[in-house]
Amino acid sequence: MSQVFKALSDPTRRRVLQLLQKGPMSAGELSDQFDVSKPTMSAHFTVLKEADLVHAEKAGKSVIYHLKLSVLEEALLGFVDSFSPGVEAPGPKKEPAP
């Protein structure tokens, strides 16, 4: 989970994930949205892949990135659960004594 939060700590990487919510995009299409060098974007893509937040597939000379929303959802749910110490899951209802 720490890799996910490391990836989410950067505004550029968060923006990449927002863009990928609309659908898969090539590395070039994503890079065109930012005013940074290609090597810098490549480093951002690497962090996102290491956190398992995106899937990259080769398409000819291009790399197409896909959002892996399930990984992000799991991390966020785990994060929310970590702020609820002492809260137990509801158990079976007890019948009142006769």
C-alpha positions, 0 to 999 in steps of 0.5 A: 500500500505504501507504493500506492500512496507514494505514487499518489503523492505527486500531482502529476501522477494523480493527473495521469490517473485522472486522464486515464479514467476517461480511457486508455491513452498512449504515453505520448498523448499523456506526455502532451498534457504536461510541461515536463520532459519525456524522461520525467514522464517516463519516471512518473509512468514507472512509479505508477506501474510499480504501484500497480495503478496502471497497466502498460501494453505495447502497440507497435511503437507506442505504449498504451496505459490503462488505469487499474482502478481496482488497485486504487480502490483497495488502497483507498478502502484500506486507508479509510479502514486504518482510521477506524480503530476499535470499530468492529464489524457488526456481528449477529443480533442477539435475541433479548432474554425471555 
